[in-house]
């Protein structure tokens, strides 16, 4: 088809891979069809599928981009579920988004 896709070797298309980011990454978390990264500046970045709002931002899905909601927060940990996420700030606030 001319463009990249992911498969577990069973011929089932798992979507397009995310494009690498050029930042120091502290943590990566993977959901069903999306990925979060926590940068050294404590920004949350997302890429992948957004069918349930799990990216937390508009824009190109194959490119990692900052989730604007957390730009003013000092996020220290991220986690992903199938189509939802959680982030914890340095002052103990728990954020969740997606479904």
Secondary structure, DSSP 4 states (H G I P E B T S, - for coil): --S-----SSS----PPPBP--S-EEEEEE-SSEEEEEETT--EEEEE--TTSTT-S-S-SSB-EE-GGGTTS-EEEEEE-SSEEEEEETT--EEEEE-
